Every structure is written in C-alpha cells, then in structure tokens.
C-alpha cells in the first residue's frame, strides 16, 4: 500500500530516469529508520564533486542521493524537512507529488522526510539527470 498515488510523467519530460531514482531510493531505505540527514555534502571524485543529500539509517548505513547535472539537464535537492515526531517509525515507502518535485519518505505515522527536488531532463537521452543513489554500508 502507498500513501501517494504513483505519478506518471510524460515521455517528453522523463525517459524513466526519475522513476528509477525513486525505486533505487525505496530499495535503500524501506525497512529502516532515518537517524540524520545532511545536505550539500560533496561526493567523492567518482562523481566529480557533485553535491549530495546523505541519509544515515538506523543500522549506520549511509544513503547518498547524488545530484546529477549536465548542460540543460539536472536534478538537485533544493531543501528537505525531517519530521522529528516520525523518525522513530520504520520507513514503509517513498512517494512523489508535483511531478517528482516533492519526494515523501514515509512511515505508518506520516512523512518522515520531505524533499523538494528541482529537476529537468533537458534534451532527453543526451544529458545526465536523476539521482545516483549510492548505499555506503557500515565498515565491519
């Protein structure tokens, strides 16, 4: 069950990249709690120093939402709101509204985290956009 209806984007604006980004984030966070969120974190050299939003989960795993941008295409987290009254609840899903401009990471009690996302596919098929979701496990 989802708290948000599944959004269908026009193929003129998205080639499935935003849908894939949402699915990757779901796979990384469902079943966990978010302990903290950091914005504007520089990524390593593999990502050419792109900014990322880093979610730290209850098991110590870090999930980087690495922004992408190239020419007229981009994806970025503009702002986020962590709801402290819901952080003690297990994440059950990720939803979007406003044509993938608002992302909701939710639990049974409501949104744990809401992200405002700016994005454009630019000239589809030529430039990078969407999030690169990178899961960094705790070092054993």
N, C-alpha and C positions, 0 to 999 in steps of 0.2 A: 504494500500500500504506500502511496506517496501523498505528501501534504500539498504538492503543487502539480498542476496538470503538465504533461510533457509538452514542451514548446516545439513547434515545427517551424524551422526557418526556411525562407525562400532559398532555392538553389542559386539564385542570383547573388545572395549575400554570404552564404556559407556552403562549403563543399563537404561538410561533415566534421570539420576541424573542431568547432566549438562543442558539438555533441560528444566527440571523442575525448575532449579535455574534461568535460563533466563526468563522463564514465570513468576516466582514469582517477579523478579525484574521489569519486564514490568508492572505487576499489581500495583506495588508500586509507580512507577514514571511517567507513562504516564498521560498527562494532567496537569503536574506541571512543574515548573522551578526549576533548581538546584541553590541554593544560595551559598553553600560552600561544599567542600569535605575535609575530614580528613582521613589520612591513618595511619595504625598501632595503632589503638585505641583498648585498651584491653576491651574485653567483660566482662559481669558480671559472677558471679560464675556458673550460669546455663550452661555456655559454657566453663567452665574450663579455663578461662583466654585467650581464643583464640583471635588472632588479628582480627580486622575488619576494613573495609573502611566504613565511615559514610557519607552519603549524606544528607544534610539539604535542604529541599524543601521550596518553597515559602510560604507555609502555616505553617511553623515551624516544620512539621513532620520530624523526622529523620529516615532514612532507613539504617539499618546496613547490610552490606554484610559480614557475619561472616564466616571466613575461617574454613575449616574442615581439619583434618589430623589424620591419624591413620595408623601406620605401613608403608606400601608402598604406600598408597593412600593419596592424599592431594589435596587441592585447595587453591590458595592464589593469592591476587592481588600483582603483583610484582612492578608495577608503574602505575600512571594514569596521564592523561593530560586533564585539564579543558580548554576549548576554550572560553576565555572571550568574544569574539565577538558574540558568540551564546547563552550565558546564559540568555539573555532576551527573549528567544523564548520558547514556550511550547513544552515539550517533546512529540514526536509522536510515538516513538518506540525504541526498543532495538534489535540490531543485533549482530551477531558474524561473525568472519572470522578466518582463520588459525586454523580450527578445535577447535573452542571455546577458542583459546589463545588470541584473541583480541576481546574485547567487545565494542560495539559502542552504546552509548545512544545518540539518535539524535533527531533533530527538523527539521523543514522545511528548515532551512538555513544550515544544515550540522550537524556534530558531536558536541554535547555539551560537552561530556565527552568520552574519550577513555581509556580503562583499558587493561593493559597487564596482562594476567592471566596464571599462571603456574598451571598445574593440571595433575593428574594421577588417574585412577580408581583402580590401583593396581590389586589385585585379586578380581574381581567384586563379589559383594554380601557379602563380609566379612569385609570390612573396610570402614570408613567414608570418603566421599569426596563430592564435590559440595559446594555451598554456602547455608548457612542458612540465608534467608532473613527475617529480623525482622523489623517491622514497629513500631516506637515509636511515638504515636500521641502527640500533644502539650497538656500539662496539662491545663485543663479548670479552 
